[in-house]
Each structure stands twice: as C-alpha cells, then as structure tokens.
C-alpha cells in the first residue's frame, strides 16, 4: 500500500532521532523508530547496542514508551530508520508487536520503504501461541 502524509511524518520523526553516539558499553541512537497508536498518539525511541547483548531495538523503545505513557497497546503504524534508510523490523520486534495486542497482527501497518507499507501479518504470518 502507498504511504499517507501521516506515514511520511512518522518517517521524518524516526529519521530525526538517528544520532549514533558512543557510550561506555557500546553505541546508542543508530536507529530511530516512531509509531502512531490506534488512538493517534505518537511515540518514539532509539536503539541501544550495548556489550553482552544488553540493549534493544528502536521499535522496542518506542513500544515501551507507548506502554509506559498510555493505556494503548494497539499500533496503527510503525517505522524504523537507520543507516540512511527505512528498515524492516527484526523478528523479535515483530513478535513483540503481536504479543502486546493480538489485533496488531491484522491491524498494524509497517512502513518498509519510502513508498510502501505492509500489514504485520505479512511479515509474521504464523502464530505460535
């Protein structure tokens, strides 16, 4: 499906978060993510790439913000941006979206390029629970 103006605004929000910087145990901020909830609230986050596998993806950060600062669990649209491009969510991020609300599998749009978005169920077709 083609992108809307809201989608383009989410991409811009994710892109402006990208500012990789070194911290004591690794790097933070090389990927930014932005999501809009079913209720229209926007949440953002950045990745933490830290030693010993401690850290998380930008999508995790944005979702944690949503959970921490609202009662919403439904994601209307989400995007991650890093390395000068829109990025597909990893498998762990895809699962997290589905696990926090089963409706996300059918209802959540994932922006996968500058001109395309797909439903979460297309990227995570099978259910294990």
Buried (B, 14 or more C-beta within 10 A) or exposed (E): EEBEEBBEEBBEBBBEBBEBEEEEEEBBBBBBBBBBBBEEBBBBBBBBBBEEEEBBBBBBBBBBBBEEEEEBBBBBBBBBBBEEEBBBBEEEBBBBBBEBBEBBBEBBBBBBBEEEBBBBBEBBEEEEE
